[in-house]
């Protein structure tokens, strides 16, 4: 069978069989064309695996993007409220159709999208929202902005996603919602999370800011919960510098989202609620409209290369690609992530492993240095007068005592990743370079010290 023609499912099946065989033999299979000349680590003076090669650059632009920006500039329609057929309303319709939902509201960022949803659902001072400690600070900022309490649940160590069992353990009488974060653009265990939410009558806001077009059990991420949020920040797989979007099928709820994001002013022109001004501008939408042609093709290419990488990497001792839950048929691959276990590499810590890879011409890196449960914002709110008024001393003390996420700590120490938006659009030879470099470092693991 030609590896280049394997489907993603075939890749995973083949990789699983190969992994079992490798585990039984305790040997690393031969990879690529690592010559004897190249066997010496580049960091020790050997020939690097990859030299003078570039990766696909990001963010993406082409003449479609330029034409769309120029057209918007010349139109003098630079704000969404100037026209019902401007670039923002047009993008909202196209993005909703692409995602398979009835409605979309575009915002100035993913954080703004999340905060809009929190407000639209009536989550307020004294309420609690359970979310992940392993995420961008914008996730908890959206909850703090409503003066609600972000309760951080621990992770599944292999998938880097929220552990549904720990989510359920942290539910209190004040819990109003769960905000699962689809890290690296891969799905959380949404089947369990939705079951927990339904059992406890909770709302679900999907933080799909990294997860454009990813599919879980036949549904695109962002369409499974009550509302779904996306980011179009410069590093994302569809980008306009900043920008965000909310999608959903509940017309009344999505109308509330529009009102909140439009400084509390509804489509009917009445100022009805308290709300920030979170409108996306026409130039951001112009960039996004220009990127839509080819967006799905780039998504498919990342998935193909990710499947190939996973197929190649799964036989290397000490390297464990991110676990995907059953029913995950495609991922956004904003990041391609793997766990590095130093005990397989002669106990060389991750920094030495990454440094050796960089010398080979392959830049892997950590992602989040420490979970949000260890950042100073927790003590800031626990000592603030506002939160002390909203929550009892007993609740705040228990919050401090329970604010521990040991699996998240492990993930932060072990995970290595490739920024994938651009690099995963490369060739199979580019993917081989990544694998061959890791194999070379593994084969020289006794020299990493």
C-alpha positions, -999 to +999 in steps of 0.1 A: +000+000+000+013+035-009+016+055+023+010+087+003-025+074-007-036+063+027-068+079+041-065+094+076-084+065+091-061+040+073-031+060+086-043+057+122-051+020+118-017+013+103+000+034+129-017+015+157-006-019+143+030-006+138+031+008+173+021-026+188+048-043+168+074-017+178+064-020+215+068-057+213+103-055+197+114-024+217+131-012+185+127+020+165+119+012+129+141+027+101+131+061+089+139+082+059+174+084+046+195+093+076+230+088+063+260+078+084+274+113+078+242+128+094+241+104+123+261+127+145+239+153+162+241+187+145+244+204+180+276+184+183+290+193+149+271+168+127+252+176+095+216+188+102+186+170+088+172+202+074+192+231+060+182+262+040+146+251+037+117+274+044+082+265+057+049+279+043+045+314+058+016+325+079-008+344+079-019+335+044-027+361+017-032+362-020-046+385-046-082+376-034-074+391+000-058+423-016-087+428-040-112+424-011-094+450+010-092+474-019-129+470-027-138+477+009-116+507+010-131+522-021-166+515-010-162+539+020-184+514+040-159+508+068-184+500+097-209+472+098-238+495+107-234+515+074-248+487+053-267+454+056-247+441+027-213+452+038-184+428+043-192+419+080-229+409+073-217+391+042-190+372+061-215+363+088-238+347+063-210+328+046-194+316+078-227+304+092-233+284+060-198+270+061-203+259+097-238+245+091-256+269+115-284+294+109-268+324+125-234+341+130-224+373+148-189+386+141-169+403+168-135+420+173-118+390+188-124+355+201-123+368+237-151+393+228-171+365+213-169+344+245-177+374+267-207+382+245-220+347+250-215+348+288-236+380+289-262+368+265-268+337+286-274+359+317-243+347+335-236+373+361-220+383+394-220+353+418-223+327+391-197+301+382-184+288+349-162+257+346-135+258+320-099+247+313-067+260+330-048+251+298-059+279+274-054+315+264-061+340+292-090+353+270-111+323+280-112+332+317-112+370+309-146+364+292-159+350+325-142+376+348-156+404+327-191+393+338-178+392+374-185+354+374-160+329+389-139+308+364-136+273+380-107+254+365-111+217+360-081+194+353-071+178+320-069+144+305-031+141+303-030+125+269-055+147+250-048+180+268-085+186+270-109+190+299-114+159+319-152+155+320-151+136+353-133+165+370-157+189+354-186+171+371-168+170+405-165+208+404-202+216+398-218+237+427-252+253+432-238+284+416-225+267+384-243+280+353-223+269+324-194+248+311-169+264+286-149+235+270-118+246+251-109+226+220-072+228+225-048+227+194-080+226+173-090+191+184-123+182+200-129+178+237-149+148+248-182+166+239-204+135+243-196+133+280-196+171+285-230+175+269-244+146+290-231+163+322-245+197+311-279+181+304-279+163+337-272+194+357-292+218+334-261+238+324-253+258+293-223+250+271-203+277+254-177+260+231-144+278+230-136+267+195-112+296+189-085+272+177-109+247+160-122+260+127-139+233+106-129+204+130-156+176+131-166+154+161-192+127+157-205+142+125-208+178+138-185+207+134-171+221+166-190+252+177-223+236+167-226+210+195-231+233+226-256+261+230-232+286+214-198+283+197-170+309+195-141+313+171-110+335+168-094+350+137-063+362+154-032+363+131-019+328+140-053+310+135-060+288+105-082+316+090-070+350+102-075+387+099-051+400+127-078+400+153-115+391+150-140+366+163-174+350+157-203+334+175-224+308+158-257+291+168-291+280+157-313+295+185-326+327+169-336+343+201-302+336+218-282+348+188-303+379+187-293+385+223-257+380+213-261+407+186-276+431+211-249+426+236-220+430+211-236+461+197-233+482+230-267+468+241-285+481+210-308+456+193-314+451+156-346+471+162-325+501+171-334+502+208-308+503+235-321+474+256-293+460+278-259+468+291-233+458+266-198+465+253-190+476+217-175+444+202-184+448+165-160+435+139-149+461+114-154+459+077-116+456+069-113+425+091-142+409+073-127+418+040-096+399+048-116+369+059-138+369+028-106+370+007-093+339+025-125+318+022-116+305-013-091+277-006-099+276+032-113+241+031-085+229+008-059+242+033-078+225+061-077+192+042-040+195+036-032+201+072-053+170+081-035+149+055+000+160+068-011+156+104-022+120+097+011+113+080+030+128+110+010+107+134+016+076+114+054+082+114+057+094+150+037+067+168+065+042+166+091+064+183+096+056+220+089+086+242+069+105+216+031+104+219+010+125+195-021+142+210-048+117+218-080+122+197-113+111+211-134+085+193-156+103+167-129+129+158-129+127+120-109+159+114-091+186+134-083+222+127-046+216+135-039+251+147-011+233+166+003+198+160+011+186+195+029+156+211+040+145+246+078+142+252+086+117+279+122+122+290+126+087+305+128+074+270+155+099+261+181+090+288+163+114+312+172+145+291+149+173+300+126+187+273+147+218+268+177+197+257+155+177+233+141+209+218+176+225+215+189+194+197+160+195+173+165+232+166+201+224+156+187+199+131+166+226+115+133+216+132+117+241+156+094+225+181+085+244+212+065+242+244+031+260+243+018+272+277+044+275+304+021+270+333-017+265+337-039+295+345-045+280+380-010+291+388-012+326+375-016+356+399-051+366+387-065+340+412-052+358+442-062+391+427-099+382+425-099+363+458-086+394+476-108+419+457-138+436+474-160+428+445-156+390+447-156+391+485-191+407+483-203+382+457-190+350+472-189+338+508-156+336+526-161+298+528-165+295+491-135+316+482-113+296+507-125+264+491-118+278+457-082+285+467-078+250+482-093+232+452-075+253+426-051+225+417-047+207+384-018+182+385-025+167+351-023+202+336+010+207+353+023+175+337+011+186+303+029+220+306+061+201+314+059+174+287+041+189+257+060+199+225+044+213+194+046+226+159+028+259+151+008+243+124-012+270+105+016+275+080+041+246+085+014+219+082+007+231+047+042+219+037+051+188+017+055+152+027+093+158+026+088+186+051+070+161+074+097+136+069+123+161+080+104+165+113+103+128+119+138+121+108+151+148+131+133+133+161+145+098+152+181+111+150+178+128+184+163+096+199+191+075+184+217+098+200+198+102+233+228+091+253+246+122+241+219+147+250+234+153+285 
